[in-house]
Amino acid sequence: MVRWLVIAGVAAIAFTIYALVDVAMTQAPRIRAFPKAVWIALIVILPVIGPVLWLLIGKSKPSRSKPTNTRRAPDDDPSFLGTIDGESSDERIKRLEEELRALDEEDDPSDEKDDDQDPKPPVS
């Protein structure tokens, strides 16, 4: 019997703490009937009845309407897609290959000294 009373007491304390945290974290526009301070006092003074009243009466349910400002992935956002360059990947690859070819042609191998050869020994 004592065991059940201890379990019920712990459950009542946990429920009260949950309700207190819930009141503290709830934004003011969602609180009904009384101000936040009154709800906190009710929960503390009436340990089991206060949290039940809070959950049934004090807190309004969130609206089910769809939020107006929803974020979209970049590939779904028309304004983002409009800013992307119209160049296809094949065109870009060809352009980059031409740039690399032009850079390779600028580096003339006849101007460079071959570092792999052994230096000539000094003539005495």
CORURZI-V663872 format. One line per field, one symbol per residue. ss: DSSP state (A for helix, B for strand, O for the rest). psi: psi as a letter, one per 40 degrees, with the letter a starting at -180 (. if undefined). burial: I if it has 9 or more other ideal C-beta (glycine too) atoms within 8 Angstrom, else O. A space follows every 50 residues. Layout:
# CORURZI-V663872
ss: ???
psi: ???
burial: ???
This chain:
# CORURZI-V663872
ss: OAAAAAAAAAAAAAAAAAAAAAAAAOOAAABOOOOAAAAAAAAAAOOOAA AAAAAAAABOOOOOOOOOOOOOOAAAOAAAAAAOOOOOAAAAAAAAAAAA AAAAAAOOOOOOOOOOOOOOOOOO
psi: ddddddddddddddddddddddddehideehiciiddddddddddgdddd ddddddddhiiiieihidgiiiideehdddddeiiehidddddddddddd ddddddgheddihheeiiihiih.
burial: OOOOOOOOOOOIIOIIOIIIOIIOOIOOOIIOOOOIOOIIOIIIOOIIOI IOIIIOOIIOOOOOOOOOOOOOOOOOIOOIIOOOOOOOOOOIOOIOOOOO OOOOOOOOOOOOOOOOOOOOOOOO
